[in-house]
């Protein structure tokens, strides 16, 4: 089912694959690709080649110290037997020590800690993920929503932002969360200025605390939960 611009739903038949973003797609992918998981275990790929398969639905990453081309060829063979093909544009072999890669909306790469000087796996929301949530916030605070009650706009914005934060509040997310928090306040200020025909920048009339304490806007946390846990346990 697809929704047209006029709001009406339209059925489009499909005898191959599942629609992009379809709610049942991850379930069907997990059922179908269980063959890949099972063969990985039966053939003892991890034990023999030191490779670990990390998969969610139809997205996967293979972590290995070598034999990358051999493993990739094997995966292609299994998928070919299933009548599937890898997305050549998204499939690549990466030396994670030298460059980052993207997986499930995150950018993952090795960095060196400023205080310790040690290398660590740096995981943060990708630029594309940030652009997507910003686009959603902007869409919900455009001029066409000026006639909509503020509480309704706040409720919808909160739903969207809280869901995004719930997923991406992981790893090294402080920079992304801080950026999102600033942008959310910026867009809400624009929305209220338009709604109430306020001509100044609105910082005095609509400070950040007004959004959170009076309007009930979701206050985006700027740190991952693990940093708070470490602080509570004395940093151990």
N, C-alpha and C positions, 0 to 999 in steps of 0.2 A: 504494500500500500504506500502510495506517495501523495503528499499534500501539494496541491497546485497553488498558484499565486492567489487565486480567488478563495482559497480556504477549503475547497472541496477535495475529498480524497479520491484517488484514482488507482485502480488495480492494474498492475503491469505483470503479465505472465513471464515466468523465467524458468527454463528447464536446465539451467546450469549455474552453479555457484550460488552465493547468497548476496543480498544487497549490501552495499557499503554502509556500515553503521547499524545494520539490522540487529535487533535485540537478541535474536536467537543465534546469530553468527558465531559468537565465541563458543557456545555449547556444541554446535554442529562441528566446528573446527576441532574441538577437543575430542569428540567422538571419532572423527575421521582420522585425525593425526595420532590417535593412540597407537596406531601401527608403528609409527616412527619411534615413539617412546619405548614401546615393547621391544622392537628390534635393537634399539640402543642398549637395552639391558641384556637381552639374550646374546647379542654379539659381543658383549662386554667391551664396548667402545671406550668407556671411561677407564677401565682397568688396563686395556691394551695400549691405548693411544694417549692416555692422560687428558681426555677431553670431556668436558661437562656440558650437557645440553640444558639450556634454560629457555623454556618456551611458555608463552601465554597465547592461547588460541592459535592464530596463524603467524604470530611474530615470534622469532626465536633468535638466540645468540648461542654460538658454540665457543666456549672458553678453552683454549688449549695452549700448550707451550711449543707446539710444533705440529707437523703433519697436516697443516691447514688445508692445503690443496687436496690431499688424499681424503680428508674428512668431507670436504665440500663436494667432491665427486661422489662419495658414497651417499650423502644426503640427497643429491640430485637424482641418483639412481632409484632410491626408495620412493621419492616423490613422483618420479616418472612412472613407476609401477602402479602408483595410486591415481594416475591420470592428472597429476598436478605439475606445475612448473614454478620455479623460483622467479621472483620479481628481480630481473637482472639489474634494474636501476637502483634497487635498494640493497642488493646482495654484494658484499665486498669483504675482502680479507684485510684486517687492520692490525697493525702492531700497536696494541694499546699502550705501550710504554712511550710511543712517539706521537700518537694522535688519538683524538677522542672519537667516540661513536655514539649514535642515538638509539635508544631502546625504550619503547613504551612511553614516549614523551619526555624522557630524561636524556641529558647529555652526560656521558660517562667518560672519564679520562684520568690519567695519572698526573698528579701535581705534587709539588714539594711544599711542606708546611713551613710557614714563615718563622715560627718559633722553634720548632724541633729540627727543621732541615730534612726531615724524613719524607719519603715518597708515600703517597696515600691515594686511594681511589676517590676521586672527586666526582660527586653525583649531584647534579642540579637540574631544575626544570629547563627544558630547551627553549631557545628563542621563539621557536614556532608555537610552543605551548603558551608562552607569555603573550604572544601576539594574538592568539586565539581568545584567551580570556579577556584581554583588553578590548577586543572587537565586540565580544558579547556585552561587556559593561557599557561600552559606547552606544551600542544598539539600544540598550534599555534606558539610556538617559538622553536620548536625542529629543529634539524639539517636539516631535509628534506625541511624546509622552507627557507634555506639559499640562495637559488637561486631566491626566490620570491622577487620582489621589496619591499623595506622597507616600502614605503607608503601603499602598499596593506596589509602588515602584521599589520601595525599600525591601519589601518582602521578596519580590522576585529577584532583585539584585543579590540579596542575602543568600537565597537558594543557590544561585549560580556560583557565587564566589566561595561559599562555604564548601560546596562540593569539590571545587577545583583545589582549594586549600587542603581538604581532607585527603586528596590523592597525592598532591605534590609536596606536602609538608614532610619532607624526608631528606636525609642526607645534608648536603650543603646548600640549603635553600634560603639562607638569610638575605642575600642580595635580591633574589627574585621576589621574595615575600615583601621586602621593604619597598621595592619598586611597585608592586601591585597595590600595597597599602596607600602609597602616595597617589597613584593613578586613580584609585577608587574615590579618594577624597576630592581630587581634582575634578572628576566627572560629576560627582554629586553637587559640587559647588556650582558648576556650569548649569546643571539641571535646575537648581533652586533659583539661581539668578534669572534664568529665562522664565521660570514659572511665576516669580514674583516681580518681574521687570526691574530687577536690581542692576544698576549700571556699573557699579564699581567691581573690583575683583572678588569681593565677597568674603575676604578672609576675616574681617572684623565682625560682619553680620553672621557668618557661618563658619566658626572655628571648628576644628576637628572634633573637639569634645561635644559640640552640639550634635554632630552626626551620631555619635555613639551613645551619649547619655539621654538625649531628648528624642531623636528619631529612631533609635534602636538599630542603627547600621552595624553590620557585622564588623568587628575590629580584627583585621587580619593580623595573626601572630607573626612575628618576624624571625622566630627561631624554631628549629626543629625540636621535637619532644626530647630527643636523646641528649641535647645540650642541657636541658633543664634537669634531666635525670642525673647527669654527670655532676652538675653543680650541687644537687641535693645530697649526693653521696660523697661529697668532698672531692670530686674530680678524679676518683679512682676508676 
